[in-house]
Amino acid sequence: MRSFIKMSSLSLFVSLTLAACGSSGSGSGASNQNETATNNPQIVQNENALQTQLEKLKQQQTRTQKNLEDERQKLAKKEKELQDLKSNNQIDQEKLSSLQKDLEQNKARVSSLEKTLSEQQTEAAQARRNLEAQLAAANSALKEKSKALEDLQNNQNANQAALQKAQTELKASQSEVAKLNQQLGELKQLYPQAEFAMGSRVRNRPKNDRSLIENFSGLLPEGVTEEQTVRNLLFTPKSVGKQQLVRHHVQQQIDGRYVDMDYTFYHYQDGEAYLVEVWGYGTIDGQEAYPSIVAYGGKATPVEKFDAFKQAQIVKEYDVKMAPGTERWWDSYDTTFTADFGNEKISGIAKKINLNNDFTANEDITFPEQPIFVEDGAIRFGSNEVFVHVNFKDGSDDMKYEGLFIGENAEKIVGRVGGSSLMGKEKK
């Protein structure tokens, strides 16, 4: 069964989280551990504690993820039964009431498990920070011991005992660094998307006010950041390809606010490239609100490639789709982006191929040239000064377009144009 997320409440924005990924590897050899213990028993004690914590995190996330998927499947089954029952002219009220009660219980269990998984991911992230700090300290100690050994070797008067001691300490430090690197690698497998680059547009438009508020202020629980919310939504693992558009109505008390909202959730994943869109329409504490998220991200192209591409005057063309699979008016166009790394510029053209679509004017759409640059650990494109002009049957609009490059050699791009996500694949 294809997994999917029901937007069962506004709090789901913050409880969605990354599923545990598979892990591999084992501890370093017994001889290295004994050697380390001989010189510093505290090192082995710390390493064993970290390994125990790592194994605990693996087991917790595997168990929680399985329970969560089971509950999601039960929830989907109950919702289908309820829908089938409602469509039956001879409605059994008793059965309907029982199904509705079961459905609410399933939703509560799903929400609880998602919260548990989110807490486990937070613990994993903290464990990773602890490991990175210990690794930095271990590397520093290794550097000092390497220097001490080098000094002894350069001193002709050094006695053999001092030299042997320095060599033993150096091996112990090397063993510690290797073990910490291995544990950090396993932890990164539990939480791989932590290093993924991301871009997003988050908005909330109140009724009778066309100005767009560029945040979700007042809509998130205390202590939860907007970036954390969007990141959890974007990098929740799905099956490859378009997830069905999920629509769900929420009418309940959430985080002290009364929410009456219709949500639509769209997610698309292709390898390590991700898109997500969420739209809401309804009221929060009686005030109309229109929250929306358009986000994109993934495993960014290494920033070192930017200079290499520039020196080699690399030019890449991408076949671009807007929100793949949603059948928007953009599907009437054949869209190509051209990235000229030599000149650090990107541009594009959308050629109209379906003239029967009279929603837009029968003309091509130009994506004006704008810069390619490195920022926040990714090679990106976009600016606040360049807009795409689109003529519609009634009126026109100017839209911002932006994004980032994905893959070891920038094989893909992800981004947005206006309120629509986009994904492009390099043309062969």
N, C-alpha and C positions, 0 to 999 in steps of 0.2 A: 504494500500500500504506500502511495506517495505521502510523505509526511507533510503536514501543513500546520500553520499557526492560526488559531482563532483569536482575534483581537477581543478577548473576553472582557477587558476592562482597561481603563487608562493606566492602571498600575502595571499592566502587562508591558507597557513601554519600558519599564525599568526592571522587570523580572525576567524578560527574555534574555538568554545568555548563550554562550558558546557551548556546544556539546563536547564531550571529551573525545580526543582523537587517540588513535592507537599509539603505543609507545614500545620501545625496544631497548635492549642493552642490559648489562648486568654490572655488578660491582667490580672493582679492580681486584687483582690477584691477592691471595692471602699473604704472600711474601712481602708485597708492597705495604700492606696494612701493618704487618708485624714490624717491618722496618720503620714505618712512621711512628708506631707506638713506642718503639725503643727510644726514639728521640723526643717525641712529644705525645704522650697519651691523650692529651686534650684534643688533638687533631682527630684521632680515630673516634673519640667520643662524639665530637661535633658531626663528623661524617656519618656515623651510624644514626645519629638523631635525624639528620637531614634525609637519609635514605628511608628511614622509618616513616617520616612525614610524607615523602614522595609516594611510597607504596600506599599509604593511607588515602592520599588524594586520588590516586588511580582507582582504588577500590570504591571509594565514595562516589566518584563521578560516573563510573561504569554502572553502579547499582542505581543511582538516581536517574541517569539517562534512560535506562531500561524501564524503570517504573513510569517515567514521564511519557515515553513513547506508548506504553501499554494504556495509560490513562487517556492519551490523545486519541488512540484508536477506539477506546470505549466511548469517548465523547462524540466522535464522528458517527459511530453506530447509533447512539442514542438520538442524536440530532436527526439522522435519517429516519429513524423509527417515528420520531415526533412529527416530522414533515409528512411522512406517509399517512400517519393517523389523521393529521389535520386535513389532508386532501380527501379523506374518506367521508362520504356524505353521512354515513351512519357512525358518528363519532361516539366512542365509548368514553364517557366522561371520567369514569373511575380509572381506566387505563391511561387516559390523557394526563390526569393529575399525577398518577404514579410516575409516568415517564418524565414529566416536568420536574418532579422532585429528584428523580435519579440524575437528570441532566444538571441540575444545580449542584448536586453533590459531586458529580464528575468535574464540573468547572472549578469547584473549590479545591479538589485534589490536584488538578492540573496547576492551578495558581500556586498552591502550596509547594508542589514539587519544583516549579520554575523558580520560586523564591529560594528554595534550598539549593538548587543548582547554581543560582547567581551567587549565593553566599560561599559555596565551594570554590567558585571561580575567583572570588575576591581573596579567599585564603590562598589559592594557587598563585595569584599575582603577588601577594605579600611574601610567600615562600620564595618566589623567583627573585624578588628584590633582596631578600636576605642572602640567597645564594650568590647573587652578583656582587654583593658587598664582601662576602667571604672570599670569593674568587679574586676580587681586586686586591684584598689583603694578602692572599696566598701568592699571587703573582709578584707583589711587592717584596715579599719575603724571599721568593725564589730569585729575584733579581739581586737582592743583597747577598744571598749565599753564593750565587754565581760569581759575583764580584770578589767575595772573600776567597773563594777557591782560586780564582784567577790570580789574585795578589799572592797567595801562598805559592802557587806554581811558578810565579815569576821571582820569588825570593829563593835564591840558591841555598840560603841558610835554614830554610824551613825544615823542621824535623818530620819524619815520616808519620808519626802519630797525629800531628796536627793536620797534615794533608789528608790522611785517611778519614779523620773526623769531619773535615769539611766536605769530602766527597760523599760521606754517608748522609750528612744533613742536606746536601744538594739533591740526592736521590729521594729523600723523604719529602722535600718540597715539591719535586717534580711529580711524585705520586699523589700528593694532595691536590695539586692543580689539575692533574688528569681526572681525578675522581670528581672534583667540583665541576669541571667542564662537562663530564658525562651526565651528572645529575641535572645540571642546567639545561642540557640538550633534551633530556627526558621531560623536564618540566615545560619546556617550550612546545613539546609535542602535545602536552595537555592543553596548552593555551596558545596555539600558533598565531591566531589573528591579533594578538596583542601588539605585534610589530607592524601590522598592515597599515598602509597609508589610507587616508579617508578625506573626502570632501562632502559638504552637505549644504542644503538650504533649508532652514527651519523657520516656519512662519505661523502666525496666528492672526486672522483677520476678524475683528468684531463687526457686528451688524451695523449698517449705516456709516461705516468708516472704511473707505477704500484704502487707507494707508495700512501698510503691512508691518506688523510688529515682528521684528527679526528674532524672536525667541519664544520659549514656552513658559515664560515667567508666570508663576502662579498656578501652573498646571502640573508641576512635578512635586513629588513628596520631598520633604525637607531632607537635605543632605545628599540629594541625588543630582549629579551634574547633567547638563544637556548633552555634552559630548559622550558621556557614559551611556546615556539612553539611546542615542543614535547609533553608537558603535555596537551595542548589543542587538539592536534591530537589524543592522546591516549584515553582521557577520554570524548570524545564526545559521548553522549548516542546513542546507536543503539538498534535495536531489538536483542533479544537473538539469538546467533548462528552466522554462517558465513555470513558476508556481501558479496554480489557479488563483484568480482574483478572489479573495475572501472578503465577504461583506458580513458585518455583524452589528447588531443593535445592542447597546448597553444602556441599562436603566437601573442604576443602583448607587449606593453611597460608596465613594472611593476616596480614601485618604482625607476624610472629613468634608468632602464636597459631594453634592448631588449631581451626578452625571447622567445626562440623557443624550446619547450620542450615537450616530451611525458611523462606523469605520469601514474603510476599504483599504486592504493591504495587498501590495504587489511586491514580489521578490523574484529576482532573476540571478542565477549564478552560472558562470561558465569557467570551470577550473578555479583559479584563484582570483577571478574578477567577479565583483558583486554589485548589484543594483538593488535599491529598495525605494518604494514610494508608499506613503501612508497619508490618507486624507480623512478628515473628520468633519462631521456636520451635525450640529445640535446645540445643546446648552450645558453650561456648567454653573450651578447655583442660580439658574434662571437666566443667565446672561448668554446670549448666542455667541458661539465661537466656531471658527473654521480652521482648526489646526492642520498643518500639513508638513510632511517631511519628504524631501528628495535627497537621497544620499547615494554615494558611489565610493568604491575603494577596492583594495585587494593587495596582493603582493607586488609592491611597486618595483619598477625597474631600478637597479642600483644607480645611485646618483653619479657614481664614477663614470658611467657610460655616457653621461652628457658631454663631457669634454672629448671623449673618444669619438662619439658621433659627430661632434662639431668639427674636429680636426679632419675626419674622413669625409666631410661634406655629405653625410648620409641624408637621403630623402626617402621617406616612407609614405605609402598611401594606405588608407584604411577604409574598408567598407563599413559604413556606420548605420546602425539601426536605433531608432528611438523607442525605449521601453519595449523590447522585443516581445512579440506575441500578443500585444494588447490591441492591435488593429486600429491604431490611431490614424489621424489624417496624414501623419508623416509617412505612412506606408505608401502613399501616392507618389513618393519621391525616391529616387536613387541617389543616395547621399555619399559623398566621398570627402574625406579630410586628407590634406597633404601636410605632413610635418617636414619642414626643411630645417634640419638641425644645424647645417652650416651657417644659416642666417638667423637661427634661433626664432623661427616664426612658424605658425600653423595657420591654415586657412581651409576653406571648404566650399563645396557647391552641392546643392540639392536640385537635381533635375527632375521636373515633374513628368512622370511616366503614365499617370492615369488622369487623362483630361476629363473623365466623367465625374471626377470629384470636384464639385463646384463650391466646396467649403472655402477653398483658397483660390486666389487668382491663378489663371493659367500662365504661369511664368516660373522661372527658376528662382531659387532662394540662395543668396550669397552669404557665406560665413566669412566676414572680413578678416584680414590678417591680424594676428595678435601674437604676443610673445610666448616663447617656451622658456621656462626658468626652473631653478631648483629651489624648493622651499619645503620645510618640515619633513625632510628625509625622502622626498620624492621629486621626480621630474614632472612638472605641471605645465598647464597652459591656461591662459585666461587673463582678463583684466577688468577693471570697473569702468573702462572707457569705450569698449568695443561691444556693439550690439548687432544682433541679427534682425533685419527688418522683414516682416512678413505681411503681405497684403491678403486680407481675407475678403470674402464676399461682402461682408458688412464691416468696414473699418480695417484697422491695421494694428500691429503690435511690434514693439522692439524688445528682443529677448537677449539676455546675457548667455554666453556659452563658455564653459570652462571644463577642466578635467585633469586627468593624470595618466601616465603611461604605466602599463602593467606587463610583467614578464621580464625574463633575464635580458632580452634584447628588444624590449618595447614592442612585443608582438601584438599587444592589444591596447586600447584606450578605453577608459570609462569616464563619465562625466554627466553633464546635464546641459540642456538648452531650455531656458525658461523653467517651467515647472515639469519638464519631462526628462527622465533619465536617458542616457545614451550609452551604447557599447559599440566599439569598432574593432574589427579584426584586420590585421595587415593583409593586403592583397599580394598574392603570389604571382 
